[in-house]
């Protein structure tokens, strides 16, 4: 039950993704330079692979409307520059994120070893309990693989992250991973709501409208 | 997205529908296209009165068609004249720059006449020379120094690719891994610099040049190193200057206070620049400023990309070069004035957008930005706030922060 507004019209009877969303989440994309963050977002929006994307400087922004389980979601996607120098800029946006997509490149051992560094940044900067999706990109380059799937799985388990391997070039697991992220974000939101109801005087709930 | 489509369409030159209509207007290209056919023999003859009326109508049509043609011909002639005039004025400008201004640079560069000519855009054939002169060479970099830096960079690349022993360089204190990552990053970023031009990519004519300049810079300034965004600046310079001169301009450009603050990611100073920008933002566009405030849209969201790449990534290249022209004339203040010009040009659209759509719009500006409107919009921005100029406002903010 997944439809995206970018890729063709939604089937009859299912809600129109571009209408007012039921839920709105801020999702920040981080990971080393050149692991494919911008390409992944391009694939998610346009459902094609664009080999001519430029390096991200600072941050880029996009909105993606999706319908999952008959509910409308709007994702505000923040694409960050991967270079170390920019990390101090990226860091200030962690706090605002409901979810973080942490990406590495399965053909680069280096980018995988940096995942731990990025996790510490998230721990430091983001709200507690932020939903994290670990993505190993470039499965289409199987011949150059340096990071075995099991290593990604192990790391994900250790830190309780959702984990997918994907390919922005082929489209493999691109929307699947986003749907998983959305479902988890929603579970998390429901939990927060419940908690808020249990407490007699609910604290000011974080509203998704502007930040 | 919706907004982007709407504005995108509004600026596109001709929709297919308009094209069809235009063709209809042009159709009677010659009056011979209007031939009065004889009445088919199988039909009864027209009454004389009706025949007379039809003849008259026909003649009127011919007159109209002739008139239209004449008008069209005049319009074409005028267009041709305007094009010739434009070409002439570029030709004249080249002559003026080459024969009058460049030989007398020191005395003439600040004159009213030169400044006006400068604003209209420097002709591409003299652009590089003017940029070089305007940026200057405070660092006293010579072609020999460039060769030395490049040789050092090449040595490093070699030792990295053979996995050889540590090369000692003056950049002690920077870990080998950092340096390696930085050199690796240059390689990856070169092919991601103006990919649509297909000249900086592997095998392209300027691939090695870009690689050399960035590599040489990391040896010249190991304390700054390579920072994403630099490849765009170097690329624009390469398009207008010889390699060594491009390196000299590149190093001197990055040495300017604003560029140093950004490329070293000096947060405090960057915030000062943003704060100064906001002073002029509020002054020039109070309504939009309030709208941005309401949506928590801070200037870093869009300025980081614009300042780091000097607009070369977000504006069409010809427009970016014209921004560079005046940036070379007026300095950093023009970068912020340009930003305000962009905001002013799209004020109506932006005031109807929410946070994420503004952010998205400003980091991906429409590709068919009309150049004259764009510069008119920049010209309308006043870089004076309560009698204070950019530099004064900046200075006050710096001291205020201390």
Boltz contact constraints between the chains, C-beta under 6 A:
constraints:
  - contact:
      token1: [A, 33]
      token2: [B, 185]
      max_distance: 6.0
  - contact:
      token1: [A, 34]
      token2: [B, 188]
      max_distance: 6.0
  - contact:
      token1: [A, 52]
      token2: [B, 195]
      max_distance: 6.0
  - contact:
      token1: [A, 52]
      token2: [B, 196]
      max_distance: 6.0
  - contact:
      token1: [A, 54]
      token2: [B, 192]
      max_distance: 6.0
  - contact:
      token1: [A, 55]
      token2: [B, 189]
      max_distance: 6.0
  - contact:
      token1: [A, 55]
      token2: [B, 192]
      max_distance: 6.0
  - contact:
      token1: [A, 55]
      token2: [B, 228]
      max_distance: 6.0
  - contact:
      token1: [A, 57]
      token2: [B, 228]
      max_distance: 6.0
  - contact:
      token1: [A, 57]
      token2: [B, 229]
      max_distance: 6.0
  - contact:
      token1: [A, 57]
      token2: [B, 305]
      max_distance: 6.0
  - contact:
      token1: [A, 57]
      token2: [B, 308]
      max_distance: 6.0
  - contact:
      token1: [A, 57]
      token2: [B, 309]
      max_distance: 6.0
  - contact:
      token1: [A, 58]
      token2: [B, 304]
      max_distance: 6.0
  - contact:
      token1: [A, 58]
      token2: [B, 305]
      max_distance: 6.0
  - contact:
      token1: [A, 60]
      token2: [B, 363]
      max_distance: 6.0
  - contact:
      token1: [A, 61]
      token2: [B, 356]
      max_distance: 6.0
  - contact:
      token1: [A, 61]
      token2: [B, 359]
      max_distance: 6.0
  - contact:
      token1: [A, 61]
      token2: [B, 360]
      max_distance: 6.0
  - contact:
      token1: [A, 62]
      token2: [B, 360]
      max_distance: 6.0
  - contact:
      token1: [A, 63]
      token2: [B, 356]
      max_distance: 6.0
  - contact:
      token1: [A, 76]
      token2: [B, 356]
      max_distance: 6.0
  - contact:
      token1: [A, 81]
      token2: [B, 228]
      max_distance: 6.0
  - contact:
      token1: [A, 83]
      token2: [B, 228]
      max_distance: 6.0
  - contact:
      token1: [A, 85]
      token2: [B, 227]
      max_distance: 6.0
  - contact:
      token1: [A, 85]
      token2: [B, 265]
      max_distance: 6.0
  - contact:
      token1: [A, 88]
      token2: [B, 265]
      max_distance: 6.0
  - contact:
      token1: [A, 210]
      token2: [B, 295]
      max_distance: 6.0
  - contact:
      token1: [A, 210]
      token2: [B, 296]
      max_distance: 6.0
  - contact:
      token1: [A, 210]
      token2: [B, 355]
      max_distance: 6.0
  - contact:
      token1: [A, 211]
      token2: [B, 296]
      max_distance: 6.0
